[in-house]
Amino acid sequence: MWHLIAAVLAVGAVNAGLGISASILGRTRREGGPAPRAEPGPRTLFVTGCLLALAAYPLVRTLSISTGGLFVALLGLYYCVGFLLSAIEAIVFSSGPSPIQPRDALGALVMASLCAGTASLVMSPASSASLLDNLERWFDLGGVQESALRIALAAVAFMVAYCVIGSITWHFVRPYYEDPRFGLSLRVPGAKVIIPLQLARGLVVTLVFLPFIASTSSQGAREYFLLSSALALPAGVVPLLSAVGWPTFLRLAHGIEIVIFAFVYGFALWRLLGT
């Protein structure tokens, strides 16, 4: 228990400290310029950092992997799932100027790297197993062609689950996208954009979780739950806690949507890629 508490507090403190430093630097550069956009405060940053650690910790404790390999796996989880997926969607779903700038992507990469580094040092299981060896072993189990097919099917499963669950959520959030009085500059692109976008996002998520699946000793329902939980918090709860400019109901609705999606897609991920 103390090991878990130390990991959670350490990553939370790092995330909050980096966020505060970036905010101070941003205010200094914006003096005399336009009003800054709404950004999460120190408490929110601390909470999101704690959640990032909490999401990964139970899964990490089942891994046979070196500290360096764990850093790579956590960096993919924290940056690609915790930032990149939502950032890409924010750009595509925006009807105004891009809400994500290059400095945002760079800042998120720095924060994810330091959080992943901190987490890998504090959480790392006592193992020297190579991540590359684990991945090679996973591919050898079914052969390259079958493994590639399983990865492709997992990406398709992501897209299907997203479209089905998203269409249900649409009935609740539609006014926020269509009513200009909310001033959110949101839009929903057509199927020609949505389908390839979600296939690409699905492929990213699948590849991010492959190191965890190839390195875990957990099996059965426990593996499914650990994978789903590790997806739900970074993909849904953390980004929406940071979306302080959105109405509470919209953040809550999309948060519930993504958590449900994570456990639906997590089942497909477990069945398709699990050993």
Helices and strands as residue ranges (DSSP letters): H 2-30, H 42-60, H 67-75, I 76-84, H 85-92, H 102-123, H 131-178, G 180-182, H 191-215, H 220-232, I 233-237, H 238-242, H 248-273
